[in-house]
Amino acid sequence: MNPIVEINEDGVLHLPSKILEAIKPNTRFVVEVNNGRLILHPQSNPQPFWVTATSEERAEGLMQWVLSHKEGPNLPDEALRRENIYE
């Protein structure tokens, strides 16, 4: 049996989880309507994350990057003092 796709009154397309599992996150598609059929073609040149992401997604990405760098040298507290920034 083929999965059922529904478009609500706001135009939001709801896809079953089986379909979403086969598609990588942030994949962009070109939409074509042909004789009442909706055809999705993967975009050939995907745009970078920072272009397509919402501000919330960018903030989350930054936080994940920050948390992935727990080990390593840190700046000493005196380096962050205003009078020391210009030296």
Contact map, one row per residue, 1 for C-alpha under 8 A:
111000000000000000000000000000000000000000000000000000000000000000000000000000000000000
111100000000000000000000000000000000000000000000000000000000000000000000000000000000000
111110000000000100000000000000000000000000000000000000000000000000000000000000000000000
011111000000001100000000000000000000000000000000000000000000000000000000000000000000000
001111100000111100000000000000000000000000000000000000000000000000000000000000000000000
000111110000111000000000000000000000000000000000000000000000000000000000000000000000000
000011111111110000000000000000000000000000000000000000000000000000000000000000000000000
000001111111110000000000000000000000000000000000000000000000000000000000000000000000000
000000111111000000000000000000000000000000000000000000000000000000000000000000000000000
000000111111000000000000000000000000000000000000000000000000000000000000000000000000000
000000111111100000000000000000000000000000000000000000000000000000000000000000000000000
000000111111110000000000000000000000000000000000000000000000000000000000000000000000000
000011110011111000000000000000000000000000000000000000000000000000000000000000000000000
000011110001111100000000000000000000000000000000000000000000000000000000000000000000000
000111000000111110110000000000000000000000000000000000000000000000000000000000000000000
001110000000011111110000000000000000000000000000000000000000000000000000000000000000000
000000000000001111111000000000000000000000000000000000000000000000000000000000000000000
000000000000000111111100000000000000000000000000000000000000000000000000000000000000000
000000000000001111111110000000000000000000000000000000000000000000000000000000000000000
000000000000001111111111000000000000000000000000000000000000000000000000000000000000000
000000000000000011111111000000000000000000000000000000000000000000000000000000000000000
000000000000000001111111000000000000000000000000000000000000000000000000000000000000000
000000000000000000111111101000000000000000000000000000000000000000000000000000000000000
000000000000000000011111111000000000000000000000000000000000000000000000000000000000000
000000000000000000000011111000000000000000000000000000000000000000000000000000000000000
000000000000000000000001111100000000000000000000000000000000000000000000000000000000000
000000000000000000000011111110000000000001100100000000000000000000000000000000000000000
000000000000000000000000011111000000000001100100000000000000000000000000000000000000000
000000000000000000000000001111100000000111100000000000000000000000000000000000000000000
000000000000000000000000000111110000000111100000000000000000000000000000000000000000000
000000000000000000000000000011111000011110000000000000000000000000000000000000000000000
000000000000000000000000000001111100011110000000000000000000000000000000000000000000000
000000000000000000000000000000111111111000000000000000000000000000000000000000000000000
000000000000000000000000000000011111111000000000000000000000000000000000000000000000000
000000000000000000000000000000001111100000000000000000000000000000000000000000000000000
000000000000000000000000000000001111110000000000000000000000000000000000000000000000000
000000000000000000000000000000001111111000000000000000000000000000000000000000000000000
000000000000000000000000000000111101111100000000000000000000000000000000000000000000000
000000000000000000000000000000111100111110000000000000000000000000000000000000000000000
000000000000000000000000000011110000011111000000000000000000000000000000000000000000000
000000000000000000000000000011110000001111100000000000000000000000000000000000000000000
000000000000000000000000001111000000000111110000000000000000000000000000000000000000000
000000000000000000000000001111000000000011111100000000000000000000000000000000000000000
000000000000000000000000000000000000000001111100000000000000000000000000000000000000000
000000000000000000000000000000000000000000111110000000000000000000000000000000000000000
000000000000000000000000001100000000000000111111000000000000000000000000000000000000000
000000000000000000000000000000000000000000001111101100000000000000000000000000000000000
000000000000000000000000000000000000000000000111111100000000000000000000000000000000000
000000000000000000000000000000000000000000000011111110000000000000000000000000000000000
000000000000000000000000000000000000000000000001111110000100000000000000000000000000000
000000000000000000000000000000000000000000000011111110000000000000000000000000000000000
000000000000000000000000000000000000000000000011111111000000000000000000000000000000000
000000000000000000000000000000000000000000000000111111111100000000000000000000000000000
000000000000000000000000000000000000000000000000000111111100000000000000000000000000000
000000000000000000000000000000000000000000000000000011111110000000000000000000000000000
000000000000000000000000000000000000000000000000000011111111000000000000000000000000000
000000000000000000000000000000000000000000000000000011111111100000000000000000000000000
000000000000000000000000000000000000000000000000010011111111110000000000000000000000000
000000000000000000000000000000000000000000000000000000111111111000000000000000000000000
000000000000000000000000000000000000000000000000000000011111111100000000000000000000000
000000000000000000000000000000000000000000000000000000001111111110000000000000000000000
000000000000000000000000000000000000000000000000000000000111111111000000000000000000000
000000000000000000000000000000000000000000000000000000000011111111100000000000000000000
000000000000000000000000000000000000000000000000000000000001111111110000000000000000000
000000000000000000000000000000000000000000000000000000000000111111111000000000000000000
000000000000000000000000000000000000000000000000000000000000011111111100000000000000000
000000000000000000000000000000000000000000000000000000000000001111111100000000000000000
000000000000000000000000000000000000000000000000000000000000000111111100000000000000000
000000000000000000000000000000000000000000000000000000000000000011111111000000000000000
000000000000000000000000000000000000000000000000000000000000000001111111000000000000000
000000000000000000000000000000000000000000000000000000000000000000001111100000000000000
000000000000000000000000000000000000000000000000000000000000000000001111110000000000000
000000000000000000000000000000000000000000000000000000000000000000000011111000000000000
000000000000000000000000000000000000000000000000000000000000000000000001111100000000000
000000000000000000000000000000000000000000000000000000000000000000000000111110110000000
000000000000000000000000000000000000000000000000000000000000000000000000011111110000000
000000000000000000000000000000000000000000000000000000000000000000000000001111111000000
000000000000000000000000000000000000000000000000000000000000000000000000000111111001000
000000000000000000000000000000000000000000000000000000000000000000000000001111111001100
000000000000000000000000000000000000000000000000000000000000000000000000001111111101100
000000000000000000000000000000000000000000000000000000000000000000000000000011111111100
000000000000000000000000000000000000000000000000000000000000000000000000000000011111110
000000000000000000000000000000000000000000000000000000000000000000000000000000001111111
000000000000000000000000000000000000000000000000000000000000000000000000000001111111111
000000000000000000000000000000000000000000000000000000000000000000000000000000111111111
000000000000000000000000000000000000000000000000000000000000000000000000000000000111111
000000000000000000000000000000000000000000000000000000000000000000000000000000000011111
